[in-house]
Amino acid sequence: MRPAHHHLIPALLAALLFAAAETATAKPEASDSWYDFRFHGSKVGFLHAVDTVVELDGKPALYAARTSLITVKRQDHVIRMESHTEAWCTPEGAPLKFRHVRTEGGAERVVEGRREGDVLLITMNVGGSMTQHRIPLEPGLALATNLDALHKNALAKGYSVKGRTIVEEEAAIQEYSIAVKSIDTTSKPPIFVLESKMGQLTSSERVQGGRTISTKVERLGAEFVLTTREKAVAGVDPTDIFTASRLSSHAQLPRGETLRSVVVDLISRSGRTPAPILDSRQKKVHVKRGRVRLEIGTPVAPPAGVAWPKKTAELARYLGGTPYEPIEDPRLVEASKKAVAGAKDPFAAARAINTFVYGHITRKSLGKAFSSAIEALTQKEGDCTEHAVLFSALAKIAGLPTRLVTGLVYVGGEDGGFGYHEWVEVWLGSAGWVAMDPTFGQDLADPTHVKFTEGLSDAEGLREAGVAAAELFGDLQLEVVSHTTLTGKKVVH
């Protein structure tokens, strides 16, 4: 059995907060609403929404504030994720400024935006590392937290609107739409049933008198229900995301390093066909509604002396820094240089970084949320996410294109469990993308790694990983069909 520090990654929490931030609606005049936040039936937190009209720089402005608290468990660790967003826009919806503060596992993340002419200047502070970028303020572009007051008080039969919005938590633009699907006229005032879409998330909302009374984000298993302040803050029933995300295969597998391949069936209880990523290591055998059979192999080790990757336009995005990977930080630069000193080819450099990260993070702990590379380097604490993000940053500094991968991995136990996990892939020129696992210290990730997402530690990558993680809860089953060892022995389960 592998050490039990492989878990549902904290990106799940980001996905849940992303849904929460867009939920509450209110009238343009002063409004104060409280919501229970439920995850697969369990209350894990609350959402507080305030909307009002204020004066900003001598002019009227719409002000919105969203405060949420999510509490989850990871075995013996309790993780609190607090989020507070304030947003100001003109009465017509033009962004003026915003501030988002999130505290997760004791680490604070701050995102701020302010209008400067025809752009919104964005400043992000992750683990003490500051980054800036600019978002052009195109016509119709609005702040996500202001959308409710701008649109949902105009609801009527056939009402529909779509556009582009800046999600404050991510400081990134997403497509959105709001449409009235039905109206319950037996209630006074009438209840509007809406379908709201934000990026890849769809929610069903019930709105009465300009206020959301309930929202379901079925894909995430999340629900928000209007309540009183006293009930909202009265307590939670935190879900153990380590246990809840564990899939029991009831198959006993030998050590991953002794395996050549594994065949698994992924089965969805909801009937939605699972969508793992297919590549040279992970191939689809067959698929039918609600079930996918995969054959997963071991990556092929590059030959000695393989050439260093060329810096092409296609690979540029996998060499660049992110708010979680400040690759120009001198501490990371020094650590990367020391780790790869003497490496004669890119695979040797990648293995050296893998060895360094595996040994450097000495406190294998579930107590951290998603740390930055600097935090992982200096604190030497974390789980698979900290191993992966530190590896990624050091590899990029060394000139190795890298991406983060999330999915499932075999963790063993009496139930033959698979748990949510994160690892890395490194581009090694002619060898292509090679999967490596710094959490296990594996230079070639074993075939029990089932990949669902690949991306960067940026807004898009973290959001996709979080949504994929949320979908595992209560929906996915995994069955091991067979495994083949390096000696050629095939075992059918």
Residue pairs with C-beta under 8 A, 6 or more apart in sequence:
1 411
1 412
1 413
2 409
2 410
2 411
2 412
2 440
3 364
4 75
4 242
4 411
5 364
5 365
5 366
5 383
5 384
5 439
6 383
6 384
6 409
6 411
6 419
6 420
6 421
6 439
7 74
7 241
7 242
7 245
7 366
7 383
7 384
7 419
7 420
7 421
8 74
8 241
8 242
8 244
8 245
8 419
8 420
8 469
8 472
9 370
9 384
9 385
9 406
9 420
9 421
9 422
9 465
9 466
9 469
10 79
10 81
10 104
10 105
10 369
10 370
10 385
11 370
11 385
11 406
11 462
11 463
11 465
11 466
11 469
12 241
12 466
12 469
12 470
13 70
13 72
13 79
13 81
13 104
13 369
13 466
14 169
14 370
14 462
14 463
14 466
15 201
15 220
15 463
15 466
15 467
15 469
15 470
16 37
16 39
16 44
16 70
16 220
16 222
16 466
16 470
17 68
17 70
17 81
17 83
17 102
17 169
18 167
18 169
18 170
18 198
18 201
18 463
18 466
19 201
19 203
19 217
19 220
19 222
20 37
20 47
20 66
20 68
20 70
20 83
20 222
20 224
21 66
21 68
21 83
21 85
21 144
21 145
21 167
21 168
21 169
22 144
22 145
22 147
22 148
22 196
22 198
22 203
23 35
23 47
23 49
23 203
23 205
23 212
23 215
23 224
24 33
24 35
24 47
24 49
24 66
24 148
24 211
24 212
24 224
25 49
25 148
25 149
25 152
25 153
25 205
25 207
25 210
25 211
25 212
26 33
26 49
26 50
26 51
26 64
26 148
26 149
26 210
26 211
27 51
27 149
27 153
27 209
27 210
27 211
28 51
28 52
28 53
28 62
28 91
28 149
28 153
29 52
29 53
30 50
30 51
30 52
30 53
31 49
31 50
31 51
31 52
31 210
31 211
32 48
32 49
32 50
33 48
33 49
33 50
33 211
33 212
33 226
34 46
34 47
34 48
34 49
34 226
34 227
34 228
34 229
34 231
34 232
34 233
35 46
35 47
35 48
35 49
35 212
35 224
35 225
35 226
35 227
35 232
36 43
36 46
36 224
36 225
36 227
36 231
36 232
37 43
37 44
37 45
37 46
37 47
37 68
37 70
37 222
37 223
37 224
38 44
38 222
38 223
38 224
38 225
39 220
39 221
39 222
39 223
39 239
39 473
40 221
40 239
40 244
40 473
40 474
42 237
42 238
42 239
43 235
43 236
43 237
44 70
44 71
44 72
44 236
44 237
44 238
44 239
45 68
45 69
45 70
45 71
45 81
45 236
46 68
46 69
46 232
46 233
46 236
47 66
47 67
47 68
47 224
47 232
48 65
48 66
48 67
48 68
48 229
48 232
49 64
49 65
49 66
49 148
50 63
50 64
50 65
50 66
51 62
51 63
51 64
51 65
51 148
51 149
52 62
52 63
53 60
53 61
53 62
53 63
53 91
54 60
54 61
54 62
54 63
54 88
55 61
56 63
56 88
56 96
59 90
60 90
60 91
61 88
61 89
61 90
61 91
61 96
62 88
62 89
62 90
62 91
62 93
62 146
62 149
62 150
63 86
63 87
63 88
64 85
64 86
64 87
64 143
64 145
64 146
64 148
64 149
65 84
65 85
65 86
65 87
65 145
66 83
66 84
66 85
66 145
67 82
67 83
67 84
67 85
68 82
68 83
69 80
69 81
69 82
69 83
70 80
70 81
71 78
71 79
71 80
71 81
71 236
71 238
72 78
72 79
72 81
72 238
72 239
72 240
72 241
73 79
73 238
73 239
73 240
73 241
73 242
74 240
74 241
74 242
74 366
74 367
75 240
75 242
75 243
75 366
76 366
77 365
77 366
77 367
78 238
79 104
79 105
79 367
79 369
80 103
80 104
80 105
81 102
81 103
81 104
81 105
81 369
82 102
82 103
82 104
83 100
83 101
83 102
83 103
83 169
84 100
84 101
84 102
85 98
85 99
85 100
85 101
85 145
85 168
85 169
86 98
86 99
86 100
86 145
87 95
87 97
87 98
87 143
87 144
87 145
87 146
87 168
88 95
88 96
88 97
88 98
88 146
89 95
89 96
89 142
89 143
89 146
89 150
90 96
93 140
93 142
93 146
93 150
94 137
94 142
95 113
95 115
95 120
95 137
95 141
95 142
95 143
95 146
95 166
96 114
96 115
97 112
97 113
97 114
97 115
98 111
98 112
98 113
98 143
98 145
98 166
98 168
99 110
99 111
99 112
99 113
100 110
100 111
100 112
100 168
100 169
101 108
101 109
101 110
102 108
102 109
102 110
102 169
103 109
104 369
104 370
105 367
105 368
105 369
107 127
107 368
107 369
107 371
107 375
108 125
109 124
109 125
109 126
110 123
110 124
110 125
111 122
111 123
111 124
111 125
111 168
111 169
111 170
111 171
112 122
112 123
112 124
113 120
113 121
113 122
113 123
113 135
113 166
113 168
113 171
114 120
114 121
115 121
115 137
118 136
118 137
119 134
119 135
119 136
119 137
120 134
120 135
120 137
120 166
121 132
121 134
122 132
122 133
122 134
122 135
122 171
123 130
123 131
123 132
124 130
124 131
124 132
124 171
124 323
126 323
126 324
126 372
127 324
127 371
127 372
127 374
127 375
128 374
129 323
129 326
129 329
129 372
129 374
131 321
131 323
131 326
133 171
135 141
135 166
135 171
135 173
138 164
140 163
140 164
141 163
141 164
141 165
141 166
141 173
142 150
142 163
142 164
142 165
142 166
143 165
143 166
143 168
144 165
144 166
144 167
144 168
144 174
144 176
144 198
145 168
147 165
147 176
147 178
148 212
151 161
151 178
152 178
152 194
152 207
152 210
152 212
153 210
155 180
155 192
155 194
155 207
155 210
156 180
157 180
157 183
158 180
159 178
159 179
159 180
160 177
160 178
160 179
160 180
161 177
161 178
161 179
162 175
162 176
162 177
162 178
163 175
163 176
163 177
164 173
164 174
164 175
164 176
165 173
165 174
165 175
165 176
165 198
166 172
166 173
166 174
167 173
167 174
167 198
167 199
167 459
170 459
170 462
170 463
171 459
172 459
172 460
174 198
174 199
175 197
175 198
175 199
176 196
176 197
176 198
176 199
177 195
177 196
177 197
178 194
178 195
178 196
178 197
179 194
179 195
179 196
180 192
180 193
180 194
181 193
181 194
181 195
181 204
182 192
182 193
183 190
183 191
183 192
183 193
184 190
184 191
184 193
187 208
189 208
189 209
190 208
191 206
191 207
191 208
191 213
192 206
192 207
192 208
193 204
193 205
193 206
193 207
194 204
194 205
194 206
194 207
195 202
195 203
195 204
195 205
196 202
196 203
196 204
196 205
197 203
199 463
200 463
200 464
200 467
201 217
201 219
201 220
201 467
202 217
202 218
202 219
203 215
203 216
203 217
203 218
204 215
204 216
204 218
205 212
205 214
205 215
205 216
206 212
206 213
206 214
206 215
207 213
211 226
212 224
212 226
213 225
213 226
214 223
214 224
214 225
214 226
215 223
215 224
216 222
216 223
217 223
219 467
219 470
219 471
220 467
220 470
220 471
221 470
221 473
221 474
221 475
222 470
242 366
242 419
244 473
244 474
245 419
245 420
245 469
245 472
245 473
246 411
246 415
246 417
246 418
246 419
247 408
247 417
247 418
247 419
247 472
247 476
247 477
247 478
248 415
248 416
248 417
249 264
249 410
249 415
249 416
249 417
249 418
249 478
249 479
249 480
250 415
250 416
251 416
251 479
251 480
251 483
251 493
252 412
252 416
253 259
253 262
253 410
253 412
253 416
253 448
253 480
253 483
254 483
254 485
256 410
256 440
256 442
256 446
256 447
256 448
257 442
257 446
258 485
258 486
259 298
259 446
259 447
259 448
259 483
259 484
259 485
259 486
260 297
260 298
260 447
260 484
260 485
260 486
260 488
261 295
261 296
261 297
261 298
261 447
261 483
261 484
262 295
262 296
262 410
262 447
262 448
262 480
262 482
262 483
262 484
263 285
263 293
263 294
263 295
263 296
263 480
263 481
263 482
263 483
264 293
264 294
264 296
264 450
264 478
264 479
264 480
264 481
265 291
265 292
265 293
265 294
265 478
265 479
265 481
266 274
266 276
266 291
266 292
266 293
266 294
266 450
266 476
266 477
266 478
267 274
267 290
267 291
267 476
267 477
267 478
267 479
268 274
268 290
268 291
268 475
268 476
268 477
269 290
269 474
269 475
269 476
269 477
270 290
270 475
271 289
271 290
272 290
272 475
273 287
273 289
273 290
273 291
273 292
274 291
274 292
274 476
275 292
275 452
276 282
276 292
276 294
276 407
276 450
276 451
276 452
277 451
277 452
277 453
277 454
278 284
279 433
279 451
280 432
280 433
281 296
281 297
281 298
281 299
281 435
281 447
281 451
282 294
282 295
282 296
282 297
282 450
282 451
283 294
283 295
283 296
283 297
284 292
284 293
284 294
285 293
285 294
285 295
286 293
287 293
293 481
294 450
296 447
296 448
296 449
296 450
297 447
298 444
298 445
298 446
298 447
299 434
299 435
299 436
299 444
299 445
300 431
300 434
301 347
301 434
301 443
301 444
302 345
302 346
302 347
302 428
302 429
302 430
302 431
302 434
303 431
304 345
305 344
305 345
306 345
306 346
306 347
306 428
306 429
306 430
306 431
307 345
307 346
307 429
307 430
308 345
308 346
308 399
308 429
309 315
309 346
309 399
309 400
309 401
309 427
309 428
309 429
310 429
311 319
311 399
315 401
315 427
317 456
318 396
318 401
318 402
318 403
318 427
318 456
319 396
319 399
319 401
319 402
320 327
320 396
321 327
321 328
321 393
321 396
322 456
322 457
322 458
323 372
323 457
323 458
324 370
324 372
324 373
324 389
324 457
324 458
325 372
325 373
325 389
325 392
325 393
325 396
325 457
326 332
326 372
326 373
326 374
326 393
327 333
327 393
327 396
327 397
329 373
329 374
331 374
331 377
331 378
332 373
332 374
332 377
332 393
332 394
332 397
333 397
335 356
335 377
335 394
336 353
336 393
336 394
336 395
336 397
336 398
337 397
338 356
339 352
339 353
339 355
339 356
339 394
339 398
340 349
340 352
340 353
340 398
341 352
342 352
343 349
343 351
343 352
346 399
346 400
346 426
346 428
346 429
347 428
347 431
347 434
349 395
349 398
349 400
350 395
350 400
350 426
350 428
350 434
350 436
350 443
351 436
351 443
353 391
353 394
353 395
353 398
353 400
353 438
354 391
354 436
354 437
354 438
354 441
354 442
354 443
355 441
356 394
357 387
357 390
357 391
357 394
357 438
358 387
358 438
358 439
358 440
358 441
359 441
360 377
360 380
360 390
361 376
361 380
361 381
361 382
361 386
361 387
361 390
362 380
362 381
363 379
363 380
363 381
363 382
364 382
364 383
365 381
365 382
365 383
366 383
367 381
368 375
368 379
368 381
368 382
368 383
368 385
368 386
370 385
370 389
370 457
370 462
371 379
371 381
371 382
371 385
371 386
371 389
372 389
373 389
373 390
373 392
373 393
373 394
375 386
376 382
376 386
376 387
376 389
376 390
377 390
383 439
384 421
384 422
384 423
384 439
385 422
387 422
387 438
387 439
388 404
388 405
388 422
388 423
388 424
388 438
388 439
389 404
389 457
390 438
391 402
391 424
391 436
391 438
392 402
392 403
392 404
392 424
392 457
395 401
395 402
395 424
395 426
396 402
400 426
400 427
400 428
401 426
401 427
402 424
402 425
402 426
402 427
403 424
403 425
403 433
403 454
403 455
403 456
404 422
404 423
404 424
404 454
404 455
404 456
404 457
404 461
404 465
405 422
405 423
405 424
405 425
405 435
405 449
405 451
405 453
405 454
406 420
406 421
406 422
406 451
406 452
406 453
406 454
406 465
406 468
406 469
407 420
407 421
407 449
407 450
407 451
407 452
407 453
407 468
408 418
408 419
408 420
408 421
408 449
408 450
408 452
408 472
408 478
409 418
409 419
409 421
409 423
409 437
409 448
409 449
409 450
410 416
410 417
410 418
410 448
411 417
411 418
411 419
416 480
418 448
418 450
418 478
420 469
420 472
421 439
421 449
422 439
422 465
423 435
423 436
423 437
423 438
423 439
423 445
423 449
424 435
424 436
424 437
424 438
425 433
425 434
425 435
425 436
425 454
426 433
426 434
426 436
427 433
427 434
428 434
434 444
435 444
435 445
435 449
435 451
436 442
436 443
436 444
436 445
437 445
437 446
437 449
440 446
447 483
450 478
452 468
453 461
453 464
453 465
453 468
455 461
455 462
455 464
455 465
479 493
480 493
481 492
481 493
482 490
482 491
482 492
482 493
483 490
483 491
483 493
484 490
484 491
485 491
